[in-house]
């Protein structure tokens, strides 16, 4: 949805720049018919493209949310409907695997709720940080790239654990989760492949919100 925001922001900047140019021209050079024609065309083009982008964003969110909802429902997760709420899909996919979350093997935790909120917060702040770092030239560009890689690695770990929980071998889950960072359609396909499988939580066959180490 951030792409939609950026698109409309750029569209309004273009229209505003056009109006500014017209304002600086002497009245004798104004061509009212052409001006309103151009503005109307710009508005209609922006509106049509905006609708297409909005529809694409909605489809890209709903398509993977459906199998994830079924997975959460079948496993006994208390609030499977969260997958249809913005950022709720990430929250549920982090919460479902009842195993230790590991960030590139360095930071490990059983508190997957904290891990999910960390990822959601960092992802939400991405456009803000991108605008801020754009003021610092090459240094800002490099920082933003490292930041994006860091957030993507959290996303990779999220799906790797989910795949393992639903019967995918660890090595295969690793490569699929990495590939899914660059090609999200991989995650869509995999969710539809595994959504009817029985999850292996290591704590029985149903969702249990306690950390795994409490029963050890």
C-alpha positions, 0 to 999 in steps of 0.5 A: 500500500505504500506504493499507492501512497507514493504514486498519488504523492508524485501525481499531486506533485506533478499536477501542482507543478503544472498549476504553478507554471500556469500561475507564473504565465501572464493571463494573456498566455493562458489557454483555459480549454487546454489547461483543464483538458490536461488536468482532467486527463492527468486526474483520470490517468492517476485515478485509473492507475491508482485503482489498478495499484490498489486492486493489485495490493488487495489481491496480493494481500488476500491471496496468501491470507486465505490459506494462512487463515485456514492454517490458524483456524485448524491449529486452534489459534484464537484469532485467525481473522487477524490475517485479514487485518493490515500487518496481522498476517505477519503477526499470525505467521510469526505466532503459529510456529511454536519453536525458537525464533532465530535471527541469522543464528545470532539472536534467539528467542521463544517470545515470538510475539516480541519478534513479530512486533519488532518486524512489524514496527521496522517494516512500518517505519521503512518508508519514513526511514527511506525519506530521511536517509535520502537526505544523506546521499551515498551514506543514506543509500547504503544505510537504507540497503542494509536496513532493508536486508535486515528486515528481509532476514526477519521475514525469511526467518518467519516463513522458514519456521512456518514451513518447518512446522508444516512438514517441510525439511529444514534445508528446503525450508531455508532455500524456499524462505530466502527465495520468497524474499525476492519472489513473494509468489513462492510464499503464496504457492507454498501456503497453498501446498501446506495449508491442509497439513497437520502442524508439528508443534512439538506440543501436541496437535493444537496451538498452545500459546506457551513458550516451548521451553516451559514444557521441557 
